[in-house]
């Protein structure tokens, strides 16, 4: 069921999203060679719980064991933090985090480079981030889910990247995953009509190679089938009468 949020509910979602944005903003300074993904996870949980009433949204969700999803190089999403996963020079790592506060959820992700990365990998990160911006811009009243999806897909295909079809964005609010799904491929003018009060997690994922993906034996980690690297960026965005409002920002550092 699709639920439109009231103004007060959007403000509650925004509070959770501010914590998400703070974690993603601060964790970039911790991502460096020699750091384990478990260390990142422990820091993030402590940071989230330092906010009154806030807790990690992913920990225990559907049985997931950690606060963060940390996906390295060819891992697309849902990588499990581990003391055995040590970041190396030239890696990239997607950090996906969810927060619950006062019964409402925020969700966001960035892909970070570990030191200097190869030029084609740097371009992948830049293009995927640009696709997120274009997808968010399309989240306007009177438009359709397909407008968001098509805007993202166009950027990826024009850059020559694989765009996975099995993984999507989603609605979010009093539950971490709600209807509707927000695919990263589609056609303009198709799908659900966008209305004020709809809150969506928009999350493009592009592969440097083909779009095909596989799930590892841990039943969580999704990887590219051809072993090439993948990038993932995500914002939680509210559809408003004034246009899209990105909620996963730190107000003091917005703009």
C-alpha positions as CSV (number, residue, x, y, z in Angstrom):
1,X,0.0,0.0,0.0
2,X,1.2,3.5,-0.9
3,X,0.9,6.1,1.8
4,X,1.2,9.8,1.4
5,X,2.9,11.5,4.4
6,X,1.7,14.6,6.2
7,X,3.9,17.6,6.7
8,X,4.6,16.5,10.2
9,X,5.5,13.0,9.1
10,X,7.9,14.3,6.5
11,X,9.6,16.4,9.3
12,X,10.0,13.2,11.4
13,X,11.5,11.3,8.4
14,X,13.8,14.3,7.9
15,X,15.1,14.0,11.4
16,X,16.1,10.4,10.8
17,X,17.6,11.4,7.5
18,X,19.7,14.1,9.1
19,X,21.4,11.4,11.1
20,X,21.9,9.3,8.0
21,X,23.5,12.3,6.3
22,X,25.7,13.0,9.3
23,X,27.0,9.4,9.4
24,X,27.8,9.4,5.7
25,X,29.4,12.8,5.8
26,X,31.7,11.9,8.8
27,X,32.5,8.4,7.7
28,X,34.3,9.6,4.6
29,X,37.2,10.7,6.8
30,X,37.5,7.2,8.2
31,X,37.7,5.4,4.9
32,X,41.4,4.8,4.3
33,X,43.8,1.9,3.6
34,X,44.1,-0.5,6.6
35,X,40.7,0.1,8.0
36,X,38.3,-2.8,8.3
37,X,34.6,-2.6,7.4
38,X,33.8,-3.8,11.0
39,X,35.6,-0.7,12.4
40,X,33.4,1.5,10.1
41,X,30.3,-0.4,11.3
42,X,31.2,0.0,15.0
43,X,31.8,3.7,14.6
44,X,28.5,4.2,12.7
45,X,26.4,2.4,15.3
46,X,28.0,4.5,18.1
47,X,27.3,7.7,16.1
48,X,23.7,6.8,15.4
49,X,23.0,5.9,19.1
50,X,24.6,9.1,20.2
51,X,21.4,10.8,19.0
52,X,18.5,10.6,21.5
53,X,16.1,7.8,20.6
54,X,17.9,6.9,17.4
55,X,18.9,3.3,16.4
56,X,20.4,1.6,13.4
57,X,17.6,0.6,11.0
58,X,19.3,-2.2,9.3
59,X,20.6,-4.1,12.3
60,X,18.3,-7.1,12.6
61,X,16.2,-6.1,9.7
62,X,15.3,-9.3,7.8
63,X,18.1,-10.9,9.9
64,X,20.9,-8.5,8.6
65,X,23.7,-8.6,11.3
66,X,25.1,-5.1,11.1
67,X,24.5,-1.3,11.1
68,X,26.0,-0.6,7.7
69,X,26.0,-2.4,4.4
70,X,29.7,-2.1,3.2
71,X,30.1,-3.3,-0.4
72,X,33.7,-3.3,-1.8
73,X,34.6,-3.1,-5.5
74,X,32.5,-5.6,-7.4
75,X,30.0,-5.9,-4.5
76,X,26.9,-4.0,-5.6
77,X,24.9,-3.9,-2.3
78,X,24.4,-5.6,1.1
79,X,28.0,-6.4,1.9
80,X,28.4,-7.5,5.5
81,X,31.0,-5.7,7.6
82,X,33.8,-7.9,8.8
83,X,37.1,-7.7,10.7
84,X,38.5,-9.7,7.8
85,X,37.6,-7.1,5.2
86,X,40.5,-4.6,5.2
87,X,40.3,-1.7,2.8
88,X,43.2,-1.3,0.4
89,X,44.6,1.5,-1.7
90,X,42.5,1.9,-4.9
91,X,39.4,0.1,-3.5
92,X,36.0,1.7,-3.6
93,X,33.4,1.0,-0.9
94,X,29.7,1.6,-0.9
95,X,28.4,2.6,2.5
96,X,24.6,2.2,2.9
97,X,23.0,3.2,6.2
98,X,19.5,3.4,7.7
99,X,18.3,5.1,10.8
100,X,15.1,4.9,12.8
101,X,14.1,7.7,15.1
102,X,10.7,8.3,16.7
103,X,9.2,5.5,14.6
104,X,10.3,6.9,11.2
105,X,13.1,5.9,8.9
106,X,15.8,7.5,6.8
107,X,18.1,5.8,4.2
108,X,21.1,6.9,2.2
109,X,24.3,5.6,0.6
110,X,27.5,6.9,-0.9
111,X,30.4,5.1,-2.7
112,X,33.8,6.3,-1.4
113,X,37.3,5.8,-2.9
114,X,40.1,4.5,-0.7
115,X,42.9,6.8,-1.7
116,X,43.4,7.3,-5.4
117,X,41.4,5.1,-7.8
118,X,41.7,4.3,-11.5
119,X,40.3,7.0,-13.8
120,X,37.6,4.7,-15.1
121,X,36.5,4.0,-11.6
122,X,36.5,7.7,-10.7
123,X,34.3,8.3,-13.7
124,X,31.9,5.6,-12.6
125,X,31.5,7.3,-9.2
126,X,31.0,10.7,-10.7
127,X,28.4,9.5,-13.3
128,X,26.5,7.5,-10.7
129,X,26.3,10.5,-8.4
130,X,25.1,12.6,-11.3
131,X,22.4,10.0,-12.0
132,X,21.2,10.3,-8.5
133,X,20.9,14.1,-8.9
134,X,19.0,13.7,-12.2
135,X,16.7,11.1,-10.6
136,X,15.9,13.4,-7.7
137,X,15.2,16.3,-10.0
138,X,12.5,14.2,-11.7
139,X,10.7,13.6,-8.4
140,X,8.1,16.3,-9.0
141,X,4.3,16.4,-8.5
142,X,2.4,15.4,-11.7
143,X,5.3,13.3,-12.9
144,X,5.6,9.5,-12.8
145,X,7.9,7.0,-11.2
146,X,9.1,6.2,-14.7
147,X,10.4,9.7,-15.1
148,X,12.8,9.1,-12.2
149,X,13.7,5.7,-13.5
150,X,14.3,6.9,-17.1
151,X,16.4,9.8,-16.0
152,X,18.7,7.4,-14.1
153,X,18.9,4.8,-16.8
154,X,19.7,7.4,-19.5
155,X,22.7,8.6,-17.6
156,X,24.0,5.0,-17.1
157,X,23.5,3.7,-20.6
158,X,25.0,6.8,-22.2
159,X,28.1,6.3,-20.1
160,X,28.2,2.6,-21.2
161,X,27.5,1.1,-17.8
162,X,25.4,-1.9,-16.8
163,X,22.3,-0.9,-14.9
164,X,21.0,-3.8,-12.7
165,X,17.3,-4.4,-12.9
166,X,16.8,-6.6,-9.9
167,X,17.6,-3.9,-7.3
168,X,15.4,-0.9,-6.9
169,X,14.7,2.2,-4.8
170,X,11.6,2.2,-2.7
171,X,9.1,4.2,-0.6
172,X,10.1,4.9,3.0
173,X,8.4,6.3,6.1
174,X,7.1,4.5,9.2
175,X,8.7,1.3,7.7
176,X,12.1,1.1,6.1
177,X,10.8,-0.4,2.8
178,X,7.4,0.7,1.5
179,X,5.7,0.8,-1.8
180,X,6.3,1.9,-4.5
181,X,9.4,0.4,-6.0
182,X,11.6,2.9,-7.8
183,X,13.5,1.0,-10.5
184,X,16.7,2.4,-12.1
185,X,15.3,1.7,-15.6
186,X,12.0,2.7,-17.2
187,X,10.1,5.0,-19.5
188,X,9.0,8.6,-19.0
189,X,5.3,8.9,-18.2
190,X,4.9,5.4,-17.0
191,X,4.2,4.1,-13.5
192,X,2.7,5.7,-10.4
193,X,1.8,9.4,-10.7
194,X,3.9,11.4,-8.2
195,X,2.0,13.3,-5.6
196,X,3.0,15.6,-2.7
197,X,3.6,13.6,0.4
198,X,5.3,10.7,-1.4
199,X,8.7,9.9,0.2
200,X,11.1,7.8,-1.8
201,X,14.6,6.3,-1.5
202,X,16.1,7.0,-4.9
203,X,19.3,4.8,-5.4
204,X,21.0,4.4,-8.7
205,X,23.5,1.5,-9.0
206,X,25.8,1.3,-12.0
207,X,28.3,-1.4,-13.0
208,X,31.5,-0.8,-14.9
209,X,30.7,-3.9,-16.9
210,X,27.5,-5.8,-17.6
211,X,24.3,-5.3,-15.7
212,X,24.0,-9.0,-14.5
213,X,24.4,-9.6,-10.8
214,X,24.6,-12.6,-8.4
215,X,24.1,-13.2,-4.7
216,X,26.9,-14.8,-2.7
217,X,26.5,-17.8,-0.4
218,X,26.0,-15.5,2.6
219,X,22.6,-14.8,1.1
220,X,23.2,-11.0,1.4
221,X,26.1,-9.8,-0.7
222,X,25.1,-9.0,-4.2
223,X,28.0,-8.9,-6.7
224,X,28.5,-8.2,-10.4
225,X,28.5,-11.4,-12.4
226,X,31.6,-10.3,-14.4
227,X,33.6,-9.2,-11.4
228,X,33.8,-5.5,-12.4
229,X,33.3,-2.7,-9.9
230,X,29.9,-1.2,-9.1
231,X,28.9,2.2,-7.5
232,X,25.8,3.0,-5.5
233,X,24.4,6.4,-4.3
234,X,21.1,7.1,-2.5
235,X,19.0,9.9,-1.1
236,X,15.7,9.9,0.6
237,X,13.6,12.5,-1.1
238,X,10.1,13.9,-0.5
239,X,7.8,15.0,-3.3
240,X,6.4,18.4,-2.4
241,X,4.4,21.1,-4.1
242,X,7.6,23.1,-4.3
243,X,9.4,20.2,-6.0
244,X,11.8,17.5,-4.7
245,X,13.1,17.9,-1.2
246,X,16.2,15.9,-0.4
247,X,16.0,14.9,3.2
248,X,19.3,13.1,3.6
249,X,21.3,16.3,4.2
250,X,22.9,17.9,7.3
251,X,21.1,21.3,7.5
252,X,24.2,23.2,8.6
253,X,26.1,21.9,5.6
254,X,23.2,22.0,3.1
255,X,23.5,23.9,-0.1
